[in-house]
Amino acid sequence: MNFFEYQEQARRQSRWLILLFILAVIIIVVVIDIALLLAFGALDPQQQQTLFSLQTLESNAPALLGGAMVTAGVILVASLFKTMALSSGGGKVASDLGGTLVEADARDPLRRRLYNVVEEIALASGIPVPEVYVLDQESGINAFAAGFSPADAAVAVTRGALEKLSRSELQGVIAHEFSHIFNGDMRLNIRLMGALFGILVLSLIGRRMLHGSYFIGRSKNNNGGAIVLVAVAVTLVGYIGLFFGRWIKSAVSRQREYLADASAVQFTRDPDGIAGALKKIAVYSDASYLNVEAEEVSHMLFGDGERTKMFSTHPPLNERIARIDPTFTADDLGSLARQIQREQESQASQAAKEKQKTEKQGGGMFDAGNIVDQIGNPDFSRILMATALAASIPEQISRAAHSGEWATEVLFYCLMDKGTELREQQLLAIAKRMGSESESRVRGLLDATPEMAREQRLPLIGIAFPELKRRPPDYVRDVLATINDLNEADGHIDVFEYMLAKIIAQHVWESMNPRKVRMAGKKSLQQVLEKALDVVAVLAQHGNENATNAEIAFNAGRKALGIDSSIGMPRLLDWGETLDSALAILDQLKPRYKEELVKALIAAVMADNRVVVEEMELLRVICTLIHVPLPIISGGET
């Protein structure tokens, strides 16, 4: 199952979630009405023989209808309230659980290691670096990813995971969480969290009513017995809601945990990493349990957040380990408990060997036969490539990109022209929009490194973005306006300038409006065929120096779409306007049609068996704007 099939599955599960939620609400409303009928019988003993007769139901219909409406209203309002509270994105979930934000320039070695691992996987996957949090009060080994889309995602790990896991084990856990980001689980989990809150809140109301009714029942109030009965009924209904909540979470979560484990193994190419993390959960006394109330978030955690005997959201640890390590048996845990403390990390030597192998393979990293399978599920070679690319960035620029004060200026720096005269015009534009201090910082970056390799600019967007999205909206608008000014300084927009403006604008908008983001739509490829061919034509024209080669590339993409050869290559006057018009529509494709489109784009790129940087940049922006996380691609084929 690839990225696009996962997306389809997540859409189907979202529909099932709605149906299960409605079913749970109906059952709860029925139980409440039965409790009301029993209460009416307690108030009027003469009605007990005919409590459920048609006459009794008709006479009490207004009260029963009112009870049903109030119950359903409480559930729906509570769910809506929780969903709205979560609309600010994954960082809200992490901070509510006591998470502390890890800054990009963190000096603590463990936090620095965590941020590096998250950054490497994000760059390898082709998505912006998510916010990173540490749950400092939690000694258990656990983690989660939360958010509506990659642009507003947050990854959080417990202090126990930070301190007890080796780098390779931490990498396995983070790769597991990134699988949830790619495959729609993260968005599904947020929706599940909001929907179930309305059901679970009834248990809280029931407990409060039961506590209050104890004193009423002991008083001389003639209706005390009925009130106590209603309080018991509401408490019972609350636990019925809790039962349904756990059942729904278990039904949605278990299989996806197995899939995320498998994806993490493929991503890191190191089954010992994630298996080692699971084994440490099994042998440590605090396991993966959280100290905070974990009922609401249990379905999105790496391991069980609390001890649950029925309807656990996660498969048994031994089964998860056995699927990754077929030689494992439960009897091994005793010796593993001692061995785990003495394990020596072999990450550096293994990475060096893999890097040498990758360099020998050269252009094979962009194999048209497997690139689609690596969308949302990249392998370890992508991490190595991302690590090497990040390490090649000049130290001064890398430090600035990770800095909260300088990250914005790094984006401006990437757009600086080579010509002195035009560069001065751009610096003047920065001073007018952002102030002289910002201009001075850009000059400092230019003095330190007058020019960067073109392929190094792309990862800087992902590195600098987390700092930008935490700025106030007015500041972000000024940044976007400044980027447009810099792009228009020479009267010509190149591919990188177009890409930077579009990707930053989309990521910022999505981080501010996470609940409005739609990862896919309902259109078929046949409905938007003209727009799809326009995008293939734009890509073909930018990857080839002459019209003949561009025609060959277009025909390769057209053939991959299954289009009749009688359709010629469109003649486009303005490629930027063409993409603006086409991509907004193509983003509404169903996932399986997005897969066909991406395959066609790859076919157009690979028609001449080489990949130039401009093609990489254009393919990246196209995929980003249609919500397909394209993995990092080798820049060696130029």
C-alpha positions in Angstrom: 0.0 0.0 0.0 1.5 3.3 -1.0 0.9 7.0 0.0 -2.1 7.5 -2.3 -3.8 4.2 -1.1 -3.2 5.3 2.5 -4.9 8.6 1.8 -7.9 6.8 0.3 -8.0 4.5 3.3 -7.9 7.5 5.7 -10.8 9.1 3.8 -12.9 5.9 4.2 -12.0 5.6 7.9 -13.1 9.2 8.4 -16.5 8.3 7.0 -16.7 5.2 9.2 -15.7 7.4 12.2 -18.7 9.7 11.5 -21.0 6.6 11.3 -19.6 5.1 14.5 -20.0 8.4 16.3 -23.6 8.8 15.2 -24.3 5.2 16.3 -22.7 5.9 19.7 -24.8 9.0 20.2 -28.0 7.2 19.3 -27.3 4.5 21.8 -26.5 7.0 24.5 -29.7 9.0 23.8 -31.8 5.8 24.1 -30.2 4.9 27.4 -30.8 8.4 28.7 -34.5 8.1 27.7 -34.8 4.7 29.4 -33.3 6.3 32.6 -35.9 9.1 32.4 -38.7 6.5 32.1 -37.4 4.7 35.2 -37.2 8.1 37.0 -40.8 8.8 36.0 -41.7 5.4 37.5 -40.0 6.3 40.7 -41.9 9.5 41.0 -45.3 7.8 40.2 -45.3 4.2 41.4 -48.7 3.6 39.8 -47.0 3.8 36.4 -44.5 1.0 37.0 -46.6 -1.7 35.5 -47.0 0.1 32.3 -43.7 2.0 32.3 -42.9 1.2 28.6 -46.4 1.2 27.3 -47.4 3.3 24.3 -49.6 5.4 26.6 -46.7 6.1 29.0 -44.4 7.0 26.1 -47.0 9.4 24.6 -47.6 11.1 27.9 -43.9 11.6 28.5 -43.0 12.3 24.9 -42.0 16.0 25.5 -39.7 15.1 28.4 -38.2 12.2 26.5 -37.7 14.4 23.4 -36.2 17.1 25.6 -33.8 14.6 27.2 -32.7 13.3 23.8 -32.1 16.8 22.5 -30.2 17.9 25.6 -28.0 14.7 25.5 -27.3 15.0 21.8 -26.8 18.7 22.2 -24.2 18.3 25.0 -22.3 15.7 23.0 -22.3 17.7 19.8 -21.5 21.1 21.5 -18.6 19.4 23.5 -17.2 17.8 20.4 -17.5 21.0 18.4 -15.8 22.9 21.3 -12.9 20.5 21.4 -12.5 20.5 17.7 -12.4 24.3 17.6 -9.9 24.3 20.5 -7.6 22.0 18.4 -7.9 24.1 15.3 -4.6 25.9 16.1 -2.8 22.7 15.1 -0.6 20.0 16.5 1.3 22.4 18.8 -1.8 22.9 20.8 -2.1 19.2 21.6 1.6 19.0 22.6 1.4 22.1 24.8 -1.8 21.0 26.5 0.0 17.8 27.6 2.8 19.9 29.1 5.2 19.9 26.1 8.1 22.3 25.9 9.0 23.6 22.4 12.5 22.6 21.2 14.1 25.5 19.5 16.1 24.9 16.2 19.3 26.2 17.8 18.9 24.2 21.1 22.2 23.6 22.9 21.1 20.7 25.1 22.7 17.7 23.4 19.7 15.4 23.7 17.3 18.1 22.4 19.8 18.9 19.6 19.9 15.3 18.7 16.1 15.1 18.6 15.8 18.2 16.4 18.4 16.9 14.0 16.6 13.6 13.6 13.3 15.3 13.0 14.9 17.7 10.6 16.7 15.0 8.6 13.5 13.0 8.1 11.5 16.1 7.2 14.1 17.1 4.5 14.3 13.6 3.2 10.5 13.4 2.9 9.9 16.8 1.2 7.8 18.4 3.9 8.5 21.4 6.2 10.2 20.7 9.5 7.4 20.3 12.1 7.5 21.8 15.5 9.3 19.6 18.0 8.2 19.2 21.7 9.5 17.4 24.7 7.1 16.2 27.5 9.5 16.9 30.3 7.3 15.5 33.1 7.0 12.0 31.4 9.6 9.3 32.2 7.9 6.7 30.1 9.0 6.1 26.5 6.4 7.6 24.2 5.8 10.0 21.3 3.1 11.3 19.0 2.5 13.5 16.0 -0.5 15.8 15.9 -1.9 18.3 13.4 -4.3 18.7 10.4 -1.6 18.8 7.7 2.3 18.7 7.5 2.3 22.5 7.6 0.9 22.7 11.1 2.3 19.4 12.4 4.0 18.9 15.7 6.1 15.9 16.8 6.5 15.4 20.6 8.5 12.8 22.6 8.7 12.2 26.3 11.7 12.9 28.4 12.0 9.1 28.9 12.3 8.6 25.1 14.9 11.3 24.9 17.0 9.9 27.7 16.6 6.2 27.2 16.7 5.7 23.5 19.8 5.6 21.3 19.9 7.7 18.2 18.9 4.8 15.9 16.0 3.9 18.3 14.9 7.5 18.4 15.1 7.7 14.6 12.8 4.6 14.4 10.2 6.2 16.7 10.3 9.5 14.8 10.0 7.7 11.4 7.0 5.9 12.9 5.4 9.2 13.7 6.2 10.7 10.3 4.3 7.7 8.8 1.2 9.0 10.6 1.8 12.5 9.2 2.1 11.2 5.6 -0.7 8.7 5.6 -3.6 10.8 6.9 -3.5 9.2 10.4 -2.6 12.5 12.1 -5.6 14.4 10.7 -7.9 11.4 11.5 -6.5 11.3 15.1 -7.3 15.0 15.6 -10.9 14.5 14.3 -11.2 11.4 16.5 -10.0 13.4 19.5 -12.6 16.1 18.9 -15.5 13.7 18.2 -14.9 11.5 21.2 -14.6 14.3 23.7 -18.3 14.9 23.5 -18.9 11.2 24.3 -16.4 11.1 27.1 -17.5 14.4 28.7 -20.7 12.6 29.8 -18.7 10.5 32.2 -17.4 13.7 33.9 -20.9 15.1 34.1 -22.2 11.8 35.6 -19.5 11.8 38.3 -20.3 15.3 39.3 -24.1 14.6 39.4 -23.6 11.4 41.4 -21.4 13.3 43.9 -24.0 16.0 44.3 -27.0 13.6 44.4 -25.5 11.8 47.4 -26.2 14.8 49.6 -29.6 15.3 48.0 -30.6 11.7 48.5 -29.7 12.0 52.3 -31.9 15.0 52.6 -35.7 15.1 53.2 -36.3 16.0 49.5 -39.2 13.8 48.3 -37.7 13.6 44.8 -34.3 12.7 46.1 -34.6 9.0 45.0 -35.4 10.0 41.4 -32.6 12.5 41.3 -30.1 9.8 42.5 -31.5 7.4 39.9 -30.9 10.0 37.1 -27.4 10.7 38.4 -26.6 7.0 38.4 -28.0 6.7 34.9 -25.9 9.6 33.6 -22.8 8.1 35.2 -23.7 4.8 33.6 -24.2 6.5 30.3 -20.8 8.2 30.7 -19.1 4.9 31.1 -21.1 3.6 28.1 -19.6 6.5 26.2 -16.2 5.7 27.5 -16.7 2.1 26.3 -17.7 3.3 22.8 -14.9 5.8 22.8 -12.3 3.1 23.4 -14.0 0.7 21.0 -13.9 3.3 18.2 -10.3 4.3 18.9 -9.2 0.6 19.0 -11.0 -0.1 15.7 -9.3 2.9 14.0 -5.8 2.7 15.5 -4.5 -0.8 15.8 -3.9 -1.8 12.2 -2.4 1.6 11.4 0.2 1.1 14.2 1.4 -2.0 12.4 1.6 -0.1 9.1 3.5 2.7 10.8 6.0 0.3 12.3 6.6 -1.3 8.9 7.0 2.2 7.3 9.6 3.1 10.0 11.6 0.0 9.2 11.7 0.8 5.5 12.5 4.5 6.1 15.4 3.9 8.5 16.5 0.6 6.9 17.2 -0.5 10.5 14.7 -2.8 12.1 16.8 -2.9 15.3 16.0 0.8 15.8 12.2 0.7 16.3 12.4 -2.8 17.6 14.9 -1.6 20.2 12.5 1.2 21.3 9.6 -1.3 21.7 11.8 -3.7 23.7 12.9 -0.9 26.0 9.2 -0.1 26.6 8.7 -3.7 27.5 11.5 -3.9 30.0 11.4 -0.5 31.7 9.1 -0.3 34.7 7.4 3.0 33.6 7.0 1.5 30.1 5.2 4.0 27.8 2.6 5.2 30.3 2.0 8.9 30.8 1.4 10.7 34.1 -1.2 13.0 32.6 -4.7 11.9 31.7 -4.1 10.0 28.4 -7.7 9.0 27.6 -8.1 11.7 24.9 -4.8 11.2 23.2 -4.2 7.4 23.7 -4.9 6.6 20.0 -2.2 8.9 18.7 0.7 7.8 20.9 3.6 5.5 19.9 2.8 3.2 22.8 0.0 2.7 25.3 -0.5 5.9 27.3 -2.1 4.0 30.2 -2.8 0.5 31.4 -5.9 -0.7 29.5 -7.0 -4.3 29.6 -9.9 -3.9 27.1 -9.9 -2.1 23.7 -6.3 -1.0 23.8 -5.5 1.4 21.0 -2.2 -0.4 20.3 -1.4 -4.1 19.5 0.4 -6.0 22.2 4.1 -5.1 22.4 5.3 -8.6 21.9 3.3 -8.9 18.6 4.7 -5.6 17.3 8.2 -6.6 18.1 7.8 -10.1 16.6 6.5 -8.5 13.3 9.7 -6.5 13.1 12.1 -9.1 14.5 10.8 -12.6 13.7 13.5 -14.2 15.9 12.1 -12.5 19.0 10.4 -14.5 21.8 8.9 -13.2 25.0 11.5 -15.2 27.0 14.2 -13.0 25.5 13.1 -9.9 27.5 15.0 -11.0 30.6 18.3 -11.0 28.9 17.4 -8.1 26.7 16.8 -6.0 29.8 20.5 -6.4 30.7 21.8 -6.2 27.1 20.0 -3.0 26.2 22.0 -1.0 28.8 25.2 -2.2 27.1 24.3 -1.7 23.5 26.9 0.1 21.5 25.7 2.4 18.7 26.9 1.6 15.2 25.1 4.4 13.5 28.2 6.4 12.4 30.0 3.5 10.7 26.8 2.2 9.1 25.9 5.7 7.8 29.4 6.1 6.3 29.0 2.8 4.5 25.6 3.7 3.2 26.8 7.1 2.1 29.7 5.5 0.1 27.2 3.1 -1.5 24.8 6.0 -2.4 27.7 8.1 -3.9 28.6 5.1 -6.1 25.1 4.6 -7.3 24.9 8.3 -8.4 21.7 9.0 -10.4 19.9 5.9 -9.3 18.3 7.8 -6.4 15.7 9.1 -8.8 14.5 5.8 -10.2 11.2 6.3 -12.0 10.2 2.8 -10.9 10.2 3.4 -7.2 9.8 7.1 -6.5 6.0 6.9 -6.2 6.3 4.1 -3.7 8.6 6.4 -1.6 6.2 9.2 -1.5 5.1 9.4 2.2 7.3 6.3 2.8 10.9 7.2 2.0 13.7 4.8 2.7 17.0 5.3 4.7 18.9 6.4 1.6 16.8 9.6 1.6 17.8 10.3 5.2 21.5 9.9 4.3 21.0 12.2 1.3 19.2 14.8 3.5 21.9 14.6 6.1 24.7 15.0 3.5 22.9 18.0 1.9 22.2 19.7 5.3 25.9 19.1 6.2 27.0 20.8 3.0 25.3 24.0 3.8 27.8 26.6 5.0 27.9 26.7 8.8 27.0 30.4 9.1 24.0 30.0 6.9 22.9 26.8 8.7 23.1 28.5 12.1 21.1 31.5 10.8 18.4 29.2 9.4 18.0 27.5 12.8 17.9 30.9 14.6 14.6 32.5 15.6 16.1 35.9 14.8 17.8 35.2 11.5 15.5 32.6 9.8 13.5 35.2 7.8 16.7 36.8 6.5 17.9 33.4 5.3 14.8 33.2 3.0 15.7 36.7 1.6 19.3 35.6 1.2 18.2 32.7 -1.0 16.7 35.2 -3.4 19.6 37.5 -3.8 20.7 38.1 -7.4 24.3 37.6 -8.5 24.6 41.1 -10.0 25.8 43.8 -7.7 23.4 46.5 -9.0 20.3 44.4 -8.8 21.3 43.0 -5.4 21.5 46.6 -4.1 17.9 47.2 -5.3 16.8 44.0 -3.5 18.5 45.1 -0.3 16.8 48.4 -0.5 13.4 46.6 -0.9 14.2 44.6 2.3 15.0 47.8 4.2 11.7 49.5 3.1 9.5 46.5 4.1 11.4 44.9 7.0 13.7 47.7 8.3 17.4 48.4 8.3 18.2 45.6 10.8 16.8 43.0 8.5 18.8 44.4 5.6 22.0 44.4 7.7 21.5 40.8 8.5 21.1 39.8 4.8 24.3 41.8 4.0 26.0 39.8 6.8 25.0 36.5 5.3 26.1 37.7 1.8 29.5 38.7 3.3 29.9 35.3 5.0 28.8 33.3 1.9 28.4 35.4 -1.3 26.8 32.6 -3.2 25.3 29.1 -2.4 24.9 26.1 -4.5 21.5 26.1 -6.1 20.4 22.7 -4.6 21.3 23.9 -1.1 18.6 26.6 -1.2 15.6 24.2 -1.3 16.2 22.5 2.2 16.7 25.9 3.7 13.0 26.6 3.2 12.0 23.6 5.4 14.7 24.5 8.0 13.6 28.1 8.3 9.9 27.7 8.1 9.2 26.6 11.7 10.6 29.9 13.0 8.5 31.9 10.5 5.2 30.4 11.3 5.5 31.3 14.9 5.6 35.0 14.0 2.5 37.4 14.2 0.3 37.5 11.0 1.3 41.1 10.2 5.0 40.1 10.2 4.3 37.1 8.0 2.4 39.3 5.5 5.4 41.7 5.3 7.7 38.7 4.7 5.5 37.4 1.8 5.3 40.9 0.4 9.1 41.3 0.6 9.6 37.9 -1.1 7.4 39.2 -4.0 9.4 42.4 -4.2 12.7 40.5 -4.4 11.3 38.2 -7.1 10.1 41.1 -9.2 13.2 43.1 -8.9 14.6 41.9 -12.3 11.2 41.8 -14.0 11.6 38.0 -14.4 10.4 35.1 -12.1 12.5 32.0 -12.3 11.5 28.6 -11.0 13.1 28.9 -7.6 11.6 32.3 -7.0 8.2 31.0 -7.9 8.7 28.0 -5.7 9.8 29.9 -2.7 6.9 32.3 -2.9 4.2 29.6 -3.4 5.5 27.1 -0.9 6.0 29.6 1.9 2.6 31.2 1.2 0.8 27.8 1.3 2.6 26.5 4.4 1.9 29.8 6.3 -1.8 29.8 5.3 -2.2 26.1 6.3 -0.5 26.6 9.6 -2.9 29.5 10.4 -6.0 27.7 9.0 -5.3 24.0 9.7 -9.0 22.9 9.8 -9.6 24.3 6.3 -6.9 22.2 4.7 -8.0 19.5 2.4 -5.4 16.9 1.4 -7.5 15.6 -1.5 -10.8 16.2 -3.3 -13.4 14.3 -5.3 -12.5 15.0 -8.9 -11.4 12.4 -11.4 -8.5 12.9 -13.8 -10.9 12.9 -16.8 -12.6 16.0 -15.3 -9.3 18.0 -15.2 -7.4 16.5 -18.1 -6.7 19.8 -19.8 -5.1 21.2 -16.6 -3.1 18.1 -16.1 -1.6 18.3 -19.6 -0.8 22.0 -19.0 1.3 21.1 -16.0 3.1 18.3 -17.8 3.8 20.8 -20.6 5.2 23.4 -18.2 7.5 20.7 -16.7 8.6 19.5 -20.1 9.5 23.0 -21.3 11.6 23.8 -18.2 13.6 20.5 -18.3 14.7 20.7 -21.9 16.7 23.3 -23.8 15.0 22.8 -27.2 11.5 22.3 -28.5 12.1 18.8 -29.8 13.3 17.4 -26.4 10.4 19.2 -24.7 8.0 17.6 -27.1 9.5 14.2 -26.3 9.2 14.8 -22.6 5.6 16.0 -22.9 4.7 12.9 -24.9 6.2 10.7 -22.2 4.0 12.3 -19.6 0.9 12.2 -21.9 1.4 8.5 -22.6 1.7 7.9 -18.8 -1.7 9.5 -18.4 -3.1 7.2 -21.1 -4.0 10.1 -23.4 -4.4 9.7 -27.2 -1.3 10.7 -29.2 -3.4 13.0 -31.3 -3.3 15.6 -28.6 -0.4 17.9 -29.1 1.7 19.9 -26.6 -0.1 23.0 -25.4 1.5 26.4 -26.3 1.7 28.3 -23.0 2.3 32.0 -22.9 2.9 32.4 -19.1 3.9 29.3 -17.3 3.4 30.9 -13.8 -0.2 31.8 -14.5 -0.8 28.4 -16.1 0.4 26.7 -12.9 -1.6 29.0 -10.7 -4.7 28.1 -12.6 -4.1 24.4 -12.9 -2.7 23.4 -9.5 -5.6 24.8 -7.5 -7.9 22.5 -9.5 -5.6 19.5 -9.6 -5.4 19.7 -5.8 -9.0 18.6 -5.8 -8.2 15.2 -7.4 -8.9 12.0 -5.5 -5.6 10.4 -4.2 -5.5 7.6 -6.8 -5.7 10.2 -9.6 -3.0 12.3 -7.9 -0.8 9.2 -8.1 -1.4 8.9 -11.9 -0.6 12.6 -12.3 2.7 12.3 -10.3 3.7 9.2 -12.4 3.1 11.3 -15.6 5.2 14.1 -14.2 8.0 11.7 -13.4 7.8 10.2 -16.8 8.2 13.7 -18.4 11.2 14.4 -16.2 12.9 11.1 -16.9 12.3 11.2 -20.7 16.0 12.2 -21.2 17.3 10.0 -18.3 18.6 12.9 -16.4 17.3 15.4 -13.8 18.3 19.1 -13.7 18.0 21.3 -10.7 15.2 23.4 -12.3 13.2 20.2 -12.9 13.7 19.2 -9.2 12.5 22.6 -8.0 9.5 22.7 -10.3 8.5 19.1 -9.5 8.7 19.9 -5.8 6.5 23.0 -6.0 3.9 21.1 -8.1 3.7 18.2 -5.7 3.7 20.5 -2.6 0.8 22.6 -4.0 -1.3 19.4 -4.6 -0.4 18.0 -1.2 1.9 15.2 -2.2 5.1 15.1 -0.1 7.8 14.4 -2.7 10.9 12.9 -1.1 14.3 14.5 -1.5 15.8 13.9 -5.0 19.4 13.7 -5.9 20.8 16.8 -7.4 23.7 15.0 -9.0 22.2 14.6 -12.4 22.7 18.0 -14.0 
